[in-house]
Structure formats: structure tokens, C-alpha cells
Amino acid sequence: MTEAAEPDEVAPLWHTRLGALRWHTAEQLWFAEVDRVLVRDGQVGVASPADLEPAATFLDWLGVNGELFRTRAVTAMFDYDLVLDYDLAENELASKLVIHSLTVRNGTTQAWLDTGGATTGYLCPIRLDSQHRIIGMGL
């Protein structure tokens, strides 16, 4: 027997690689559970069904290219002058870098990166296009 849905409850979405996604009204995003090795908070948020495939594709790419992603992100952090510790080597920062959370909206991926306190903020936002190229960093 199934329970009746609450009047404001939205039925989950399903994606073959992301699995079930649940709607979060306050965030206005659909959330899927993902491997915490890839994303520390264990979720990816997508704004619409059109963002499901870009989210899955980015996670697939990240699983294979995590080191490349971290290297590019650290280079951008130095380029954007977001690193507080000027004695910190890029490879040392890359080894600390963790994706804290991840959202995909209108085909653009935004990741909040935990740098272990090495940047000007606790978490550093980074935006990527559909080819996983960095198109923006910082607030």
C-alpha cells in the first residue's frame, strides 16, 4: 500500500545514471545522491530535467578526470588571486581541494570547493561550461 502524497509534494524524477531525484522547494532544485568521493555533501542539485544529462556527464567526467579538474581549479584560483598563502605550492593546494557541493543550472555547473582555508573564503565557487572548462570563479 502506498501513502498518499502531501498536496505540495512533487513526485521524484528518475535518471538512469543519477537515480531518483527529490525536489527541494526551498532550494528550487532536484537533488540526487552521489558518491561522496566525488562530492563531499553526497548530492548533486539540478534545476530542471534538461540539466540531468549535463550533471551525469560532469560526474562521469570528474570520476575519470578528478586530478585534471583539481589542477585547473587551483590554477584558476591563483589566476583570480584567491589564494591567501603565497608560499603554498599549486600541487599542495590541489591535494587539499574537495568539491563540497555541486549544482547544474541551464547547462552550467557550479561547484563549491573546499580549499582547507587556503583561499579568501571558506568555500570557493567555480563555474564550468558543458565542456568542463572554467568560465568563472569567486562570488
C-alpha angles and dihedrals in degrees: 000000000000125000120242113256119246111256093251095038116115120214113247122259121230129216124179095232101026097042121205118002122199124207117241108199098196093051094038088223139114112235129208125186113244138179110291088218087070100035120021097214089051096234141094119203123211126190099210142359088264088065095056097087095044089051093049092045092051092050091048090050092046091052089060100031104037094127092049090049092051092047092051092045093051092048089052091048090056091043091052089046093238097134115099098190106068091185091060112109117227093238090052092053091045090056090055097045117113130173103238097184139354135205134175119206125170090347094305118117119215119193126186107215124207107214098179091250096306096120136061091268136034091248123026118209119219128184125209133189126228090277090056093250118145110251099169144004136193129022 
